[in-house]
Amino acid sequence: MSSVKELLNRKPALRAASLLSLPLLWLGVIYIGSLFALFITSIWKIDTFTSKIIREFTLENFIDVFTDRAYFNVTIRTLFVAICVTVICAVIAIPMAFFIARIAREKSRPVLIALLITPLWASYLVKIYAWRTMFYPESGFINWLISPLGGSSPGFGIFAVIIGLTYLWLPYMILPIYAGMEKLPPSLLDASSDLGAKSGRTFFSVILPITWPAIIAGSIFTFSLSMGDYITVQILGGTFQMLGNVVYQNFSLNLPFAAAVALIPVIIMMIYLSSIRKSGALDNL
């Protein structure tokens, strides 16, 4: 027993590997195993008469997904929503994170972070239904607010979905950016000011390049979570649909086809992660 302890003390890498081996094994079984099961299910077919799954190899599900114009449009809409949510979250999160990290007093920062995290403790459904009551076309809060000005609520649809998803995932963008800006050396900002750079030039030339990896890290959360969401779309979208809704609708009717559709966000995220990894955006994270 003592020899094992001495060996682990002499080799920290071996000690770390022994500590992480079981969690990584469990994660690999759950994550990789579920993806493998999803792929296997997607290459099966279904008996249209009995709705029973036939475990025979076929590519019909993928052919239908990639050749049907309707599913192509749903994929484009899902990408558009995910990109819009990510961009809006970044635009809102950057000044908020900068305020918390650089402008707010040090004693008030824990309070601001707690206020930022507090919405995450509330129920997902409660928050979405709260937005639903606000977007009601005739009796919602938004309609009440802007009707005296001659406007009306946009109602349920893509706009409501983007607003709802932005509200849900905004903390996941603010926290990584805050962590990145907190490590920003004040000397760099002072040097930029001493050299005559204005606020805008300092932001684009100093702050943004240094915090870019943190922004990319936040975008991974907001983009992936928006790609796979279907409950928000179901509640706020009206007739608007995304890939998650197609999976949900076909889950009990045609499971192999639903699995094939579910692989689309997985493929898109793999391409996204691969592209940002090759670009080196996460090297200094």
Helices and strands as residue ranges (DSSP letters): H 2-10, H 12-42, E 45-46, E 53-54, H 60-67, H 69-98, I 99-103, H 109-121, H 124-135, H 141-146, G 147-149, H 158-182, H 186-194, H 199-202, I 203-207, H 208-228, H 231-236, H 243-250, H 255-279
